[in-house]
Amino acid sequence: MTATPEDRARRGLRESATFDRTTIAAIQRAAETGIYDIRGWGAKRALPHFDDLLFLGASMSRYPLEGYREKCGTDVVLGARNARFPLHLDIPVTIAGMSFGALSGRAKEALGRGASETGTSTTTGDGGMTPEERGHSKHLVYQYLPNRYGMNPDDLRRADAIEIVLGQGAKPGGGGMLLGQKVSERVAGMRDLPQGIDQRSASRHPDWTGPDDLTIKIAELREITDWEKPVYVKVGASRTYYDVKLAVHAGADVVVVDGMQGGTAATQEVFIEHVGIPTIAAIPQAVQALQELGVHKQPGGVQLIVSGGIRNGADVAKCLALGADAVAIGTAALIALGDNDPKYAAAYEALGSAPGFYDQYQAGQDPAGITTQDPELQKALDPVAGGRRVANFLRVLTMEAQTVARACGKAHVTHLEPEDLVALSIEAAAMARVPLAGTGWIPGQGTW
């Protein structure tokens, strides 16, 4: 019988803060297997996050908007810098890139349905474009990744925007992976790979060695698509200030910055927990870079999309206040679809996990039918009902962001600004570059 915490305390047993039970278990697993741990999801360690920021609602010195009676806009235009057909989205929340292969075809269809119902975009991810995703997505962003799996010029032309992926928040500097159990006949055919063999993606693009080559690649993609499509550049948050400046100089219409709380289908845990910087630390660096180049919040400027750990409308509003034009969600969208739903508790227990803890996306055994290529398991997900759930979630995120914006006296959610925020900790204040609550002090900038 396992001792309870009370029993251990009574016996004077004390857990090490450095070698806690999770750390001990990881050491024991490594010693037994001789391999590093691979999992999905994102960072599980405590990090400075959006909960460390608060809004200063209007009272006397600021004038709030009245409930739902006074309009608060939510639309956003992405990619007007160079593209003939920029994206006009109804809401500032998009669906991040998640591949067919990592996700089931039904999951990709459901995400497309949910995004289209709310007037926003979804993104292909690794491995190419599926007919069900293109067919149910009003606005579809095509990811152009280092491995080129599934890439073809016809699909580039059929997309509404192109996103060149240089890095991902969960693993900046690292390539992707899709383990063999998820490389089905269809996935293998789309990626020109042997069925059932692990796919290890490259960590950098094969046809350039530096930022100057990115300029050439962007020009090539514009030529292929007749200058119609916006070109995004996505980076994992690390050296964000410099990466954003280089992306803009290379010709990006939109820059996507993905913080380390961003999810992944499968990667080494050492990457997930120890590489990159928190999302709230990355946004001000990106904004500073855009401001210094004169393209932030300017006509014909460069838009900033932020992703990485966004869970609710407050998180959305905080990203916009810090300077983002829009956000992208991934893990939250999967949860809206049914990932980690308690109704699958028995199935999760059979896999050695539990609702709220399941992160073995790489295994292809997802009972919710989302992160699997097993035809029987996929039947658990109804793409029509799933799309409706995603749409409902997107609407709630938008309404919550509007509620906060009205409380701050803003007639559009993108009018939120750093002046509307304070921080609860010195670390968050320094990273987000907003004052510590109750003071006028931003660490490193001025006095109390």
C-alpha positions as CSV (number, residue, x, y, z in Angstrom):
1,M,0.0,0.0,0.0
2,T,1.4,3.4,-1.0
3,A,1.9,5.8,1.9
4,T,-0.2,9.0,1.9
5,P,1.4,12.4,2.2
6,E,0.3,12.5,5.8
7,D,1.9,9.2,6.5
8,R,5.2,10.4,5.0
9,A,5.1,13.6,6.9
10,R,4.5,11.7,10.2
11,R,7.5,9.6,9.5
12,G,9.7,12.6,8.8
13,L,10.2,11.8,5.1
14,R,11.0,14.9,3.0
15,E,11.1,15.1,-0.8
16,S,14.1,16.7,-2.5
17,A,13.3,19.8,-4.4
18,T,16.0,19.0,-6.9
19,F,15.5,15.3,-7.1
20,D,11.7,15.1,-6.8
21,R,9.7,12.0,-7.8
22,T,9.3,13.1,-11.4
23,T,13.0,13.6,-11.7
24,I,13.8,10.3,-10.1
25,A,11.4,8.5,-12.4
26,A,13.0,10.2,-15.5
27,I,16.5,9.1,-14.4
28,Q,15.3,5.5,-13.7
29,R,13.5,5.4,-17.1
30,A,16.7,6.6,-18.9
31,A,18.8,4.1,-17.0
32,E,16.5,1.3,-18.0
33,T,16.0,2.1,-21.6
34,G,19.1,4.0,-22.7
35,I,17.0,6.4,-24.9
36,Y,15.7,9.9,-24.3
37,D,12.0,10.6,-23.7
38,I,9.8,11.6,-26.6
39,R,6.3,13.0,-26.1
40,G,3.8,15.5,-27.3
41,W,2.0,18.5,-25.8
42,G,4.2,21.4,-24.6
43,A,6.3,22.5,-21.6
44,K,4.9,21.3,-18.3
45,R,7.2,23.3,-16.0
46,A,6.0,26.5,-14.4
47,L,6.9,29.5,-16.6
48,P,6.1,33.3,-16.5
49,H,2.9,33.3,-18.5
50,F,-0.2,35.4,-19.3
51,D,-1.6,34.7,-15.8
52,D,1.2,37.0,-14.5
53,L,-0.4,40.0,-16.2
54,L,-3.6,41.9,-15.4
55,F,-5.6,44.5,-17.2
56,L,-6.3,47.9,-15.8
57,G,-10.1,48.3,-16.5
58,A,-11.6,51.7,-16.9
59,S,-13.1,53.5,-13.8
60,M,-12.7,57.2,-13.6
61,S,-9.5,58.0,-15.5
62,R,-10.6,55.8,-18.4
63,Y,-14.0,55.6,-20.1
64,P,-15.4,52.1,-20.7
65,L,-17.7,51.0,-23.5
66,E,-21.2,49.9,-22.6
67,G,-21.6,46.2,-22.5
68,Y,-22.6,44.7,-25.9
69,R,-24.4,47.9,-27.0
70,E,-21.3,49.7,-28.2
71,K,-19.4,48.1,-31.0
72,C,-16.0,46.5,-30.4
73,G,-14.4,45.3,-33.6
74,T,-12.5,42.1,-34.0
75,D,-11.5,41.9,-37.7
76,V,-7.9,41.9,-38.9
77,V,-6.1,42.1,-42.2
78,L,-3.0,40.0,-42.7
79,G,-0.4,40.4,-45.5
80,A,-1.2,43.7,-47.2
81,R,2.5,44.6,-47.4
82,N,3.1,42.8,-50.7
83,A,0.2,40.4,-51.5
84,R,-2.5,41.3,-54.0
85,F,-5.0,39.3,-51.9
86,P,-4.3,39.7,-48.2
87,L,-6.3,37.7,-45.7
88,H,-9.3,39.5,-44.3
89,L,-10.3,37.6,-41.1
90,D,-13.4,38.3,-38.9
91,I,-11.6,37.4,-35.7
92,P,-7.9,37.8,-34.5
93,V,-7.7,34.1,-33.5
94,T,-6.3,31.6,-36.1
95,I,-5.6,27.8,-36.0
96,A,-1.9,27.0,-35.9
97,G,-0.1,24.5,-38.2
98,M,-0.7,20.9,-37.2
99,S,0.0,18.3,-39.8
100,F,-2.1,15.5,-41.4
101,G,0.0,12.6,-40.0
102,A,0.3,14.1,-36.5
103,L,-3.5,14.6,-36.7
104,S,-6.1,12.4,-38.3
105,G,-7.9,13.5,-41.5
106,R,-11.1,14.0,-39.5
107,A,-9.3,16.3,-37.1
108,K,-8.0,18.4,-39.9
109,E,-11.4,18.6,-41.5
110,A,-13.0,19.6,-38.1
111,L,-10.4,22.4,-37.6
112,G,-11.2,23.7,-41.1
113,R,-14.9,23.6,-40.5
114,G,-14.5,25.4,-37.1
115,A,-12.2,28.1,-38.5
116,S,-14.5,28.7,-41.6
117,E,-17.6,29.0,-39.4
118,T,-16.0,31.9,-37.5
119,G,-14.3,33.6,-40.5
120,T,-10.7,32.8,-39.6
121,S,-7.9,30.7,-41.0
122,T,-6.4,27.3,-40.4
123,T,-3.0,26.0,-41.3
124,T,-1.8,22.8,-43.0
125,G,1.2,21.9,-41.0
126,D,3.8,19.3,-42.1
127,G,3.1,16.8,-44.8
128,G,1.0,18.7,-47.3
129,M,-2.6,19.7,-48.0
130,T,-5.5,17.2,-47.7
131,P,-8.7,17.5,-49.8
132,E,-10.9,17.5,-46.7
133,E,-8.9,20.3,-45.2
134,R,-8.9,22.5,-48.3
135,G,-12.5,21.7,-49.0
136,H,-13.7,22.8,-45.6
137,S,-11.3,25.8,-45.0
138,K,-12.4,29.2,-46.2
139,H,-8.9,30.6,-45.4
140,L,-6.1,28.0,-45.5
141,V,-2.4,28.8,-44.8
142,Y,0.0,26.4,-46.4
143,Q,3.1,25.7,-44.4
144,Y,6.4,25.4,-46.3
145,L,8.8,23.4,-44.1
146,P,12.4,22.3,-44.2
147,N,11.6,18.7,-45.1
148,R,9.3,19.6,-48.1
149,Y,7.2,16.5,-47.4
150,G,4.0,16.7,-49.5
151,M,5.0,20.1,-51.0
152,N,3.9,20.9,-54.6
153,P,3.4,24.2,-56.5
154,D,-0.2,23.4,-57.3
155,D,-1.1,23.3,-53.6
156,L,0.9,26.5,-53.0
157,R,-1.4,28.2,-55.6
158,R,-4.5,26.7,-54.0
159,A,-3.7,28.1,-50.6
160,D,-4.7,31.5,-49.3
161,A,-1.3,32.3,-47.7
162,I,2.1,30.6,-47.4
163,E,3.9,30.2,-44.1
164,I,7.7,29.5,-44.2
165,V,8.5,27.6,-41.1
166,L,12.0,28.3,-39.7
167,G,11.2,27.1,-36.1
168,Q,8.6,26.0,-33.6
169,G,8.2,27.2,-30.1
170,A,8.4,23.7,-28.5
171,K,11.7,23.0,-30.3
172,P,13.5,26.0,-31.9
173,G,16.5,24.7,-33.7
174,G,15.1,21.1,-33.8
175,G,13.4,19.2,-36.6
176,G,10.1,17.4,-36.3
177,M,9.3,13.7,-36.1
178,L,6.5,11.4,-37.0
179,L,7.0,7.9,-35.7
180,G,6.4,4.9,-37.9
181,Q,3.2,3.8,-36.2
182,K,1.5,6.9,-37.6
183,V,3.0,6.7,-41.1
184,S,0.0,5.0,-42.7
185,E,-0.3,4.2,-46.3
186,R,-1.9,7.5,-47.0
187,V,0.5,9.6,-45.0
188,A,3.5,7.8,-46.6
189,G,2.1,8.4,-50.1
190,M,1.6,12.1,-49.4
191,R,5.2,12.4,-48.0
192,D,6.9,10.1,-50.4
193,L,8.2,7.9,-47.6
194,P,8.1,4.2,-46.8
195,Q,5.0,3.1,-44.8
196,G,5.6,2.4,-41.1
197,I,9.1,4.0,-41.0
198,D,9.9,6.9,-38.6
199,Q,10.0,10.3,-40.3
200,R,12.7,12.6,-39.0
201,S,12.4,16.1,-40.4
202,A,15.3,18.4,-41.0
203,S,16.0,21.3,-38.6
204,R,16.8,23.7,-41.4
205,H,15.8,24.3,-45.0
206,P,18.1,22.5,-47.4
207,D,18.4,25.2,-50.0
208,W,19.7,28.1,-48.0
209,T,22.4,28.7,-45.5
210,G,21.4,32.1,-44.1
211,P,19.0,35.0,-44.1
212,D,20.0,36.2,-47.6
213,D,18.8,33.0,-49.1
214,L,15.4,33.5,-47.3
215,T,15.0,36.6,-49.4
216,I,15.5,34.5,-52.6
217,K,13.1,31.9,-51.3
218,I,10.4,34.4,-50.6
219,A,10.8,35.9,-54.1
220,E,10.5,32.4,-55.6
221,L,7.3,31.7,-53.7
222,R,5.9,35.0,-54.8
223,E,6.7,34.2,-58.4
224,I,5.0,30.7,-58.1
225,T,1.8,32.3,-56.7
226,D,1.8,35.4,-59.0
227,W,2.3,37.7,-56.0
228,E,-1.3,36.9,-54.9
229,K,-0.6,35.2,-51.5
230,P,0.8,36.7,-48.3
231,V,4.0,35.1,-47.2
232,Y,4.4,34.5,-43.5
233,V,7.7,33.6,-41.7
234,K,7.4,31.5,-38.5
235,V,10.1,31.4,-35.9
236,G,10.4,29.7,-32.6
237,A,10.9,32.2,-29.8
238,S,14.6,32.3,-28.9
239,R,16.6,35.2,-30.4
240,T,13.3,36.9,-31.3
241,Y,14.5,40.4,-31.8
242,Y,17.1,39.5,-34.4
243,D,15.0,36.8,-36.1
244,V,12.1,39.2,-36.6
245,K,14.3,41.9,-38.1
246,L,15.9,39.4,-40.5
247,A,12.4,38.1,-41.5
248,V,11.2,41.6,-42.3
249,H,14.3,42.4,-44.3
250,A,13.8,39.2,-46.3
251,G,10.4,40.4,-47.3
252,A,7.9,38.7,-45.0
253,D,4.4,40.1,-45.0
254,V,3.6,38.5,-41.6
255,V,5.9,37.2,-38.9
256,V,4.7,34.4,-36.6
257,V,6.4,34.1,-33.2
258,D,5.8,30.8,-31.3
259,G,6.7,30.8,-27.6
260,M,8.1,27.8,-25.7
261,Q,4.6,27.0,-24.2
262,G,3.6,26.0,-27.8
263,G,2.7,22.4,-28.3
264,T,4.2,19.6,-30.5
265,A,3.0,16.3,-31.8
266,A,6.3,14.6,-30.8
267,T,9.7,15.7,-29.8
268,Q,12.4,15.2,-27.2
269,E,11.3,16.3,-23.8
270,V,14.7,18.0,-23.3
271,F,13.7,20.4,-26.1
272,I,10.2,21.0,-24.8
273,E,11.3,21.9,-21.3
274,H,14.7,23.6,-21.9
275,V,14.9,25.3,-25.3
276,G,13.3,28.7,-26.2
277,I,11.8,31.5,-24.2
278,P,8.3,32.1,-22.8
279,T,5.7,33.7,-25.0
280,I,5.4,36.9,-22.9
281,A,9.1,37.4,-23.2
282,A,9.1,37.1,-26.9
283,I,6.3,39.4,-27.8
284,P,8.0,42.7,-26.7
285,Q,11.2,41.7,-28.5
286,A,9.2,41.1,-31.8
287,V,7.3,44.4,-31.4
288,Q,10.5,46.3,-30.7
289,A,12.1,44.9,-33.9
290,L,9.0,45.8,-36.0
291,Q,8.8,49.3,-34.5
292,E,12.5,50.1,-35.2
293,L,11.9,49.1,-38.8
294,G,8.8,51.3,-39.0
295,V,6.4,48.5,-39.9
296,H,4.5,47.9,-36.7
297,K,0.8,48.8,-36.9
298,Q,1.4,50.9,-40.0
299,P,-0.5,50.9,-43.4
300,G,1.3,48.3,-45.5
301,G,3.3,47.2,-42.5
302,V,4.1,43.7,-41.2
303,Q,1.7,41.9,-39.0
304,L,2.7,39.9,-35.9
305,I,0.9,36.6,-35.0
306,V,1.7,35.2,-31.6
307,S,1.3,31.6,-30.5
308,G,2.3,29.4,-27.6
309,G,0.1,28.5,-24.6
310,I,-2.9,30.6,-25.5
311,R,-5.9,29.2,-23.6
312,N,-8.7,31.8,-23.2
313,G,-9.9,35.2,-24.3
314,A,-7.8,36.9,-21.6
315,D,-4.6,35.4,-23.1
316,V,-5.7,36.6,-26.6
317,A,-6.3,40.1,-25.3
318,K,-3.0,40.2,-23.5
319,C,-1.1,39.2,-26.7
320,L,-2.9,42.0,-28.6
321,A,-2.2,44.5,-25.8
322,L,1.5,43.6,-26.0
323,G,1.5,44.4,-29.7
324,A,0.3,41.3,-31.6
325,D,-2.1,41.7,-34.5
326,A,-3.5,38.2,-34.1
327,V,-2.9,34.9,-32.3
328,A,-2.8,31.3,-33.2
329,I,-4.0,28.3,-31.1
330,G,-3.0,24.7,-31.4
331,T,-3.2,22.7,-28.2
332,A,-6.3,24.6,-27.1
333,A,-8.0,23.8,-30.4
334,L,-7.3,20.0,-29.9
335,I,-8.7,20.2,-26.4
336,A,-11.8,21.9,-27.9
337,L,-12.0,18.9,-30.3
338,G,-12.1,16.5,-27.5
339,D,-8.4,15.8,-26.6
340,N,-8.1,14.7,-22.9
341,D,-11.9,14.5,-22.5
342,P,-13.0,12.7,-19.3
343,K,-15.4,10.6,-21.3
344,Y,-12.3,8.6,-22.5
345,A,-11.1,8.1,-19.0
346,A,-11.1,4.3,-19.2
347,A,-9.2,4.3,-22.5
348,Y,-6.6,6.7,-21.1
349,E,-6.1,4.5,-18.1
350,A,-5.6,1.5,-20.3
351,L,-2.8,3.5,-22.0
352,G,-1.2,4.3,-18.6
353,S,-2.5,7.8,-18.5
354,A,-5.5,9.8,-17.5
355,P,-7.7,12.7,-18.7
356,G,-5.7,15.9,-18.4
357,F,-2.4,14.0,-18.5
358,Y,-2.4,12.3,-21.9
359,D,0.5,13.5,-24.0
360,Q,1.6,10.4,-26.0
361,Y,0.5,11.9,-29.3
362,Q,3.5,10.1,-31.0
363,A,2.0,6.7,-30.2
364,G,-1.0,6.9,-32.6
365,Q,-3.3,5.3,-30.0
366,D,-5.4,8.4,-29.2
367,P,-8.9,7.2,-28.1
368,A,-10.4,10.6,-29.0
369,G,-9.5,10.0,-32.7
370,I,-7.5,13.2,-33.0
371,T,-3.8,12.3,-33.0
372,T,-4.1,8.9,-34.6
373,Q,-4.1,7.3,-38.1
374,D,-5.9,4.2,-36.8
375,P,-9.2,3.9,-38.8
376,E,-11.1,2.5,-35.9
377,L,-9.9,5.1,-33.4
378,Q,-10.6,7.9,-35.8
379,K,-14.3,7.0,-35.7
380,A,-14.5,8.6,-32.2
381,L,-14.3,12.0,-33.8
382,D,-17.2,13.4,-35.8
383,P,-15.7,16.2,-37.9
384,V,-19.0,18.1,-38.1
385,A,-19.6,18.0,-34.4
386,G,-15.9,18.6,-33.8
387,G,-16.0,21.6,-36.1
388,R,-18.9,23.0,-34.2
389,R,-17.0,22.7,-30.9
390,V,-14.0,24.5,-32.3
391,A,-16.2,27.3,-33.7
392,N,-17.9,27.6,-30.3
393,F,-14.5,27.9,-28.6
394,L,-13.2,30.5,-31.1
395,R,-16.4,32.6,-30.5
396,V,-15.9,32.4,-26.8
397,L,-12.2,33.5,-27.1
398,T,-13.3,36.4,-29.3
399,M,-16.2,37.5,-27.0
400,E,-13.9,37.4,-23.9
401,A,-11.3,39.5,-25.7
402,Q,-14.0,42.0,-26.6
403,T,-15.3,42.1,-23.1
404,V,-11.8,43.0,-21.8
405,A,-11.3,45.5,-24.6
406,R,-14.6,47.3,-23.8
407,A,-13.6,47.4,-20.1
408,C,-10.4,49.2,-21.1
409,G,-12.4,51.6,-23.3
410,K,-11.3,50.2,-26.6
411,A,-13.6,50.2,-29.7
412,H,-11.5,47.4,-31.3
413,V,-9.6,44.5,-29.7
414,T,-6.4,45.5,-31.5
415,H,-6.5,48.9,-29.9
416,L,-5.4,47.3,-26.6
417,E,-1.9,48.5,-25.7
418,P,0.8,47.9,-23.1
419,E,-0.5,50.8,-21.1
420,D,-3.6,48.7,-20.3
421,L,-1.4,46.0,-18.5
422,V,0.4,45.5,-15.2
423,A,2.4,42.6,-14.0
424,L,2.1,40.5,-10.8
425,S,5.8,39.6,-10.6
426,I,9.1,41.3,-11.2
427,E,10.0,38.6,-13.8
428,A,6.8,39.1,-15.7
429,A,7.2,42.9,-15.6
430,A,10.7,42.7,-16.9
431,M,9.8,40.2,-19.7
432,A,6.5,41.9,-20.8
433,R,8.0,45.4,-20.3
434,V,4.9,46.6,-18.3
435,P,4.9,48.0,-14.8
436,L,4.7,46.0,-11.7
437,A,1.2,46.2,-10.3
438,G,0.8,49.2,-7.9
439,T,4.0,50.9,-9.1
440,G,5.2,52.7,-12.2
441,W,8.3,50.5,-12.3
442,I,9.3,48.4,-15.2
443,P,12.4,46.5,-14.2
444,G,15.4,47.9,-16.0
445,Q,13.5,51.0,-17.1
446,G,13.4,53.9,-14.7
447,T,12.6,54.2,-11.0
448,W,9.8,53.4,-8.6
